[in-house]
């Protein structure tokens, strides 16, 4: 009888729903991947996610989210009543399949929903999202190569603006290009100027509300490709946060 009671109690504990928590609690979750713990040191997710002003029950889209590093952290902040859409297109998925398997193959990541869609039809709906993030991939809206079809930036960003609720936040992190580089650094180095991104995003009706310099690196002279071993993971990165204004 004692064994049966103990087993029932254990099952009860396992059945308890996950609770919403702080970013710090999410980062200290003992079940996190070792690769994520290493990435924490260079990506400063606590400082970045704090800029979203998200809370329990919120719905967030992680666009071009790769294997879901940010998605997993955010899912624990929004809790069981919230949801994170982990978006990738087919071109992106082929680069992250191994890491996706590591995250989701034998692990439960509650609250993260895979959302595999092409940029022309993101399927995000209207006024459904409290926040949207694009981490180190905003420049890809301008990038083209075989296997990465051109993206209609106006259509793409229009879908995001439509999906955000009034007051919802849009956050990007990207690799800084040299001043005056224009669009040339996107194709050659996977970099974009912060000023170009700012002008772009404001042009679709979102209002700039701030950012942080926590990912800045003045030792990066902006001349190397972001995947060059000499700078990979240590690029000078800018962070910009925007809000969708309320409709008057």
Buried (B, 14 or more C-beta within 10 A) or exposed (E): EEEEEEEEEEEEEEEEEEEBBEBEEBBEEEEBBEEBEEBBEEBBBBBBBBBBBBEEEBBBBBBBBBBBBBBBBBBBBBBBEBBBBBBBBEBBBEEBEEBBEBBBEEEEBEBBBBBEBEBEEBEBEEEBBBBBBBBBBBBBBBBEEEEEBEBEBEEBBBBBBBBBBEEBBBBBBBBBBBEEBEBEBBEEBBBBBBEBBBEBBEEBEBEBBEBBEEBEBEEBEBEBBBEEEEBEEEBBBBBBBBBBEEEE
